[in-house]
Amino acid sequence: MKPTEITDKGDILDSIDRSVFFTAAALIVLFCIFGGVFSSESAVVFARLQDWLVVNVGWYYILIVAIFFAFIVYLALSRFANIKLGPDDSEPDYSYQSWIAMLFSAGVGIGLLFFGVAEPVTHFAQPPVGEALTVGAAENAMLFTYFHWGFQAWATYIIMGLSLAYFAFRQGLPLTIRSSLYPLIGKKIYGPIGSAVDVFAVLGTMFGVATSLGIGVTQVNAGLNYLFGLAISPKMQVLLIAAITLMATVSVITGLNRGIRLLSELNMILATFLLLFVLLFGSTAALLGAFVQNIGNYLGSFVSLTFNVYAYEPNEWIGDWTLFYWGWWISWSPFVGMFIARISRGRTIREFILGVLFVPAGFTFLWLSVFGNSALFIELGETGGKITSAVISDMPTALYVFLESLPFAPVICLLATILIVTFFVTSSDSGSLVIDIITSGGNENPPVWQRIFWAISEGVVASVLLLAGGLGALQTAAISSALPFSIVMIFVCVGLYRALQVEERSRAG
């Protein structure tokens, strides 16, 4: 049945696409029961599943993300590049300055705070190839980190964002993933096939956001341990998830403008302050020099890194890092894609691709260089070793061990913890909104009760994953949930390309 216009009147269930909502909710509940009741058994299952995925479909993840990047580069240079994401006479909803600022904010999140120090130092201490704890290992550590957070991530988001914006704003279809398949199956998108596509999108978003929340809460726990001596344990992390999810629920109830907008502005202020503080109180000239060199190394090694599956040197590193990230980005693509689509109405395809590809990635590269290279310079010095030991023994503590080396460490650690909490809240709120839009048939202003339901669900799933295997379970959830949705994304690319061809032929005719 075609999704209908949502109103505040009538049955409370009139606001949802029932086939998508109940199917996705039932699958998530079954997962939570399995992971919560049989946590030991589920930890074994998750570990075996990740091993199987790495061995059997690792090559597929590497290849498909490379194809996504090639596809968006082609569109940016193609004859379709000047097509607007909206009617031909439409103007952008936001000025360039506002649009770039919002894209800038899209490049900041829990992941950068967690991995900004931890990932480069891990690759420095435990590289996939070569000798550890050397200058060469440090240089390669930044190269690998740039690779994981660079253009491939944003290319994946662009696929979903561009498709959502094109079909919703130019073709007038619902703002859901199923609309991308309209050129392939027509009105059947309103049937079981379309519902299945949206269910996969909901599951991918749920596990992608839950992965971020699980990672974020381990770092909040580490920060509270550093500041106040709060115990570090899975049970404590579950309690923290409950408390912060409650804050996210309050943000949902207060509404977009009063809740999420104010927290987003606070995020950007704190993140920018933290970045500038580390840059100015660190080795400023050396960090800026490293930033330039890191970009050069990344661009020079881009192709070889993109297609490297370590076929001749099999190791667990690629599953723990590259495949985890590729799965995470695919899982997050409906979430981030919908955000960048909603702020890009009226832009051309070329503007959209270039803006989304370079603005968030540019800020991400700067953040990684400032935090990652600061930590690596310390580790290469005479007093190095503490951050490496922290990363190996308890990764979430790495940021705080690093911040101890800076002036006003207790204050900066407190600000970092507050920033992680506010990112947690905005991620939960925004993620629940995206899931709510999908399960409401594309309604951009779904009822609050549904967002509360999905926000609580995200907290529950994150808790189950932490209890059922910690970071390893979070990695498995990201990689495995991305597998079915990556197939959907292939059809999204085909559907978008076919729609652009049809539009071009109609214009020519």
N, C-alpha and C positions, 0 to 999 in steps of 0.2 A: 504494500500500500504506500502511496506517495506521502511523504511527510507533510503534515498539515501545519497551518499557521498556529502558533502557540498563543494561548490566551490565559488569563488568570482565572477564568471562569470554568465551571464544570468539574468533571472528575479530575482528581489530582494526577492520575495517570495519563490524562489527555496531553500532558506536556512532554511526553517521551515517545520515542520510537521503540515500541515495546519489544520487538524482536531483537534489536541491538542491545537495549538496556538490560533485559533479563538474561539474555544469553551471556553477555560479558560479565554481569554481576554473578551469575551462577558459577561460571568458570573461575572467577576470582575467589569466591567463597570456597569452592572445592580445593583450590590451591592452598588457601589459608588453613583449612582443616587438615589437609595432608601435612603441610609444613609445621603447623602448630602442635598437632597431636603426635605426629611421628617425626619429631625433629631430628633424632639420630639417624633414622632410616633415610629421611629426605636429604640430609647432608651427604650421605653416601651416594644417593641418586644424583644429586647436583654435581658432585665431583666426577662421577662416571660420565654424566652427560657432557660436561665441559671437555673431558678428554676425547670423547667420541667426536664432538663438533670440531675440535682443533685438528684431529687427524683426518677426518673425512670431508669436511666442508670448509676448512680454513682457506683453501685456494679460492673457493667461491666467494667468500666475503671480500678477499683482496681484489678479485676481478670485478665484482659488481660495483664496488665503490669507485674503482678506476673508471668504469663505464659511466657512472653517474657524473663524474667530473668531466669526462670527455663530452658528454651530452650537453652539459650547461655551457661549456666553452663554445661548442658548435652553435647553440642557440644565440649566444651573445654576438657571434660573428655572422650569423645567417641573415637571410632575407626577411626573417620574422622578427628581427631585433627591435624594429620601431613600432611594433604592435603594442597598443596600450592595454593595461590591465584595467579595463573599463571601457565605456563607450569612446568613440573616436574624439568626441569633443570634451571628454572629462579632463579635469585638472586634478593634480595630486591633492589629497586631503591634508597633507602637511608640507610645510616649506622644506627646502633642502636641509636647513639647519636643524629643524625639529626631527626630520626623518633620520638624519645621520646620528643625532643624539640618541634616538631610540634604538637604532641598529648598534650603536656603541654599547648601550646597556644590555643588548642581547648577548654580547660577547663576555659578559661577566656572570659568574655563578659560583655555586658551591664547589664545583670541580676544580676551578682555578685555585681556590684557596687551599684545597686538600692536596692537589698534585703539583702546585707551582713550585714547591720546594721538594716534596717527596719523590716526584718522578725523576727529575734530573739526577738527584743524589742516588736513587736506586740504580739507574742505568750506569752511573759512575762506579758504584760499588759492585754491581752484578751485571755487566754488559752481556749482550747476546753473543758477541764475538770480541776477540782482542783482550788485551791485558787490562785488569781493573785498576782503579785508584791512580791513574796517570793523567798527564795533561791531555793526551789523545783520547782517553776515556771520557774526560770532562767535555771535550769538544763534541764527541759523538753523543754524549748524553743529551746535550742541548739539541743536537740534530734530530735525534729520535723523538724528543719531546715536542719540538716544532712540528714534526711529521704527524704526530698523533693529534695535535690540536689545530692543524692548519687547514689548507684549502679543501681537503677531502671531506672534513666535517661539515663545512659550510656548503659544499656542493650537494651533500645529502639533504641538508635543510632546504636548499634552493629548489630541489626537485619538487618537494611537497608544497612549499610556499608558493612557487610559481604556478603549479597546477591548481591549487586552491584559489588563488587570486584570479587566474584566467577564467576558470569555469564559473566561479561565483560572480565576479564583477563584470565580466564581458559576456558570458553566456547566460547569466541569470539562473544558474542551477544552485541547489542547496550548498551551503558551506560545509560539506563533508567529503570524505575521501572517495566515496562511491561516485561522486560526480565526475571524477577524472576518467571513469570507464564509459561515459556516455557515448563517445565516438565508436567504441568497440561493441557495446551490447545495447545501446539505445535505452528504451524505457525499462529494460530489465534491471537497471540499476535500482529501481524501486522494489525489486523482489528479493528472493533469498541470496542471490549472488552479491548484490549491493550490501545487504545486511551483513553477510560474512566478511566483506571487505572492511566495513566499519567496525565490526567486532575485533578483527585483527588489529586495527588502528587503536582501539581502546586498550587492548591487552598490551600492545607495544608501548603505548604512552604510560600506562599504569606501571609496568615494570621498569621502564626507563626513568620515570620520576621517582619511583620507590628506591631505585638504585642510588640516585642522587641524595635522597633523604637519608638512606642508610649510611652512605659515606659521610654526609654532613654531620649526622648525630654522633658518629664516633669521634669526630674532631671537636664537637662541642663538649663531649665528655672529657676528652683530653685537655681542653682548655680550662674547664671547671676543676679538673684535678690539679692542674698547674696553679690556678689562682686560689682555690679554696680547699684543696685536698679531697675533693669528692672522688669516691671510689670509681675505678674503671671496670665495668663489667657489662655483659649483655643485658642483664636485668635493669641496670641503671640506664642503659641506652634506650630500652623500651619505655621506661618511665619518662625519659626526656622526650622521646618521640610523642608520647601521649600529651605531655605539657605543651610542646611546640605545635602539635596538631590542633590543640585547643585554641592556641593563639591564631592559627590559620583560619579556624572556624569563625572566630570573632572578626577577622579581616573580611571573610566572606559576607558575614551578616551586615557589616558596616558599609559594604558596597564598593564598587570599583574606584570611584573618585576619592572617597574618604579613607579607604583601607589600603588597597593594593597600590594606589598612586603614591600615597605618602611614604609607604615602606620602600617603594622602588626609588623614590628620590633620596631617601635616607641611605639606601644601598649604594647609590652612585657617589654620594658625598663621602661616605666612609671608605669605599673602595679606592676612590681617587686620592683621598688623604693618605691611606695606607701605602699606596703605590709611590706617591711623591715622598713620603717620609723615608721609605726604604731607599729610594733613589738618592735623595739628598744627604742622608746620614750614612750611606754606604760609599763605595768607591765609584763616584758618579761618572767620571771620565771613562774608567775601565768598563763600567756597565753599559754605557752608551756605545763604546767601541765593540763590546761583545754583541750588542744588539745588531749592529751593522754586519758583523762577521757571521752571526747566526743566520741572518737572512740570506747572505750569500751562500753559505754551506747548504741551506735548505733548498734554495732554487737550483743549485748545481747538482744536488743529489736527488732531485724530485722524482725523476722517472725510475731510477733504479730502486729507490725506496718504495715507490708505489706498487711495483710488481714483485717485490721480494717476499717469498713465502718460506725462505730457509729450507728449500727442498734438499739441498746438499748438506745442510747442517741442522737437522731437526732438533728443536729444543722447545722447552715449555714457555720460553719467554714470549713467543709470538701469541700464544693463547692468553697469557696473563696480561699482555699489553695491547698489541695491535688489534687482535680480533675482539678483545673486550671493548676497545674504543669504537671499532667499526660497528659492532652490535649496539653499543650505547647510542651512537649517533643515529643509526637507523631507527631505534626505538624512540628517540627524542624527536624525530623528524615531523610527526604530526603536531607535536607541541610547539616547537620553535617555528615550524612552517606556518602554522595558523597565526602565530603572533606577527611574523614578518609579512604575511599576506594581508592582514587586517590594517597594517599601517602603510601599505604600498599601493592602495587603490589610486589609479590615475598615472602611475609610472609606466614607462615603456619596459619591455622585456630586457633590453640591454641595460637600462638604468638599474632595474631590479637586480640583475645578476651581478653587475660590477659592484654595486653598493653593498650587497649582502656578502659578496665574496671577500672584499678587501677591507671594509671598515671594521667589522668585528674581529677578523683574523689579525689585522694590524694591531689592535689593542691587545689581543691575546698574546701576540708575539712579544710586545713590549713588557707585558706583565710577567711572562715566563722568563724573559731575559733578566729583568730586575730581581725577581725572587730566586730563580734558578741559578743564575750566575753568581749572585751574592753568596748563596750557600756553597756553591762549588769553589769560589775563591777562598772562602774560609776553610773548606776541607783540604784545599791544596796548600794551605799555609802551615806554619809550624804548630799552630794550636788546633789544627783540624782533627776530626775524628768523632766529635760528639754527635754531629748531625747524622753522619753515616750510621753510627751505632743506634741512634733513635729510629732511623728509617728501617733498619733490619729487624730491630726488636719490637717496635710498635709504631707503625707508619703514621697514624694520626697525630702523634706527638711531635713530628718533625718540624712543623711550622713553629711551634712554641719554643723548641730548642733553638731554632734559628733566630727567632725574635729576641731571645735572651742576649744575643750578641749586640743588640742595638741599644741606644740610650732610651730611658723611660720604658724599659721592657714590661713591667707590670701593666702600665696604662695601655701600651700598644697591644699586649696580649688580650686585655679586656675588650678593646675595640675590635680586635679580630674575632673574638668569640661572639660579640654582639652582631657583627657583620654576618657571620655564618648563620646565626639564628634568624636574622631578617631575610637572608637568602632562602633559608629553609621555608619560612612562612610564605614568601612570594612564589617560590617554586610549587609549593603545595596548592596555594590558591589558584595560580595560573594553570597548573596541570589539571586541577579539578574542573576549571572553566572549560578547557579544551575538550576534555572527556565529556563534559555536560553538553557542549554544543554538538558533538558527534552523536551522542545518544538521544538528542532532542531533534534529530533530523535536520540540523543546520541552523537552528534558531540561535541567533547571536546574543540573545538576552534570556537565557533559560531561567527557570525559577531557582531561588536561593536554596531550597531544600535539597535539590539534586546536587548542587555544588558541595553542600555540607556532607552529603552521603559519600561523594567521591573523595573529598578531602580526608574523611575518616578512613575510607578504604585504603588510600595511599599510605597512611600511617600504619595501618594494620599489616599491609603487605610488607612494608619496610621492616617492621618488627619481626614478622615471621622469617624473613630472609636472614636477619641478623641472628636469630635464635637457631636457625637451621644451617649455619655454616659461615656466618660473618661475611667478610669481604669476598671470599671464594664463592659463596652463594649469590652475592650481588652480581659478581662478574658473570656467573652462569645464567642468571635471570636475564641480564642484558643481551648476552650472545644468543641464547635460545629463543627469546621472544622476538628477536629481530629476524630470525630465519623465515617464518611465514610472511612477515610483513615486507621483507626484501623482495619477495616474489610479487607481492601487490605493487611495489614501487616500479618493477619492470613494466607492468601493464600500465601504470600511471604515465611512464615515459612514452610508451607507444600511443596511449590515448591522447596525450598532449600533442605529440608530433602529428598525429592524424588530424586532430582538430585544427591545428595551424595550417596544414595542407589544404583542408576543405575550405577554410576561410580565405586563403590565398586564391584558390580556384574560383570561389564565388566573386571575389573582387575583380579578377581578371575577366570573368564572364560578363 
